[in-house]
Amino acid sequence: MYYAVVKNIEMMGEAANMLTTEFQQAHNETPWKMVKGMRNYIVHEYFQIDSIVVWEVVTKELAPLRAQIEKYISETDWKQWETDLI
């Protein structure tokens, strides 16, 4: 389970890397640099990942991040988003 949690944190960082600078700037209440930094920490320090750091992320950081992401999703005009892709 621990490794699944670590992998999911890594994937969140990857997803954050895919967001445009404009999106990140428009939603600057989210600590994008920290999210992406945690991904880098996991990927590049794999054998030295501190389980205490992972636990801190899980217990203190994920709930606020989830709330922010749910807010962004609910505020998105998906029809406009699809139109912009074309």
N, C-alpha and C positions, 0 to 999 in steps of 0.2 A: 504494500500500500504506500509506503514511504516513497518508493521510486516512481509510482504513478503520480503522486502529488508533485514531486519534483519535476517530472516531465510536463505536467499540466502548467506549472508555473513557467517553465521554459516556453511552452507554446503560447502563453499569454504575452510574453515578451516578444516572440516572433510576430504575433498579430499586431502588437503595438508598433513594431518596426515597419509594418505595411501601411500604416495610416499616413495620410499626407501631413505635411508640416502645417498646412492651413487648418486641418481638422484638429490637430493637437493644440495649436494656438487658440482656436475658438473654444476649446474645452480644457483650458489650462488649470482647472481645479483638480484634474487628474495628474498625479506625479509621473508623467510619461517617462522621464529620464530614469526614475527609480525602477519602473516596470521593465524597461529595456535593459537597465543595468543589472537587474536580478537575472535576467536571461543570460547576459554575458557572463556573469559570475558562475551560473550553473554550467554553461557550456565550456568555459575555459578553465574552471577549477573543479572539474567533476569529482576528482578523487579527494578533494579537500573541502567539499561542501560542508558547512557547519549546520548540523541538524537543529541547533538552537536558532539560527537565523531563519531556517525554513519554518520552524514552529512559530516564530514571531510573525512571519508573513501570513501564515495560515490563520493565526488567532487574532491578529490585529489589523492586517492590511486588506485581506480579501473581501470582507463584508462591505467596507466603504467603496472599494473598487467595483464590486458587483453592482452596488446601488447606482454608481455613476454610469456604468455601462448600460444598465437597464433604462436609465433616464435618457441616454443618448439614443437608444433603440426606439424608445417610445416617442421621442421627438422627431424622428426621421420621417420625412415624407417619402415613403418607399416608391410611390408612383413617379415622383420627380427624379428620384435616384435612378430608377430604371430608364427613364427618358434620357438622363444625362449620359448613360452608358452607350446609348445608340449614336 
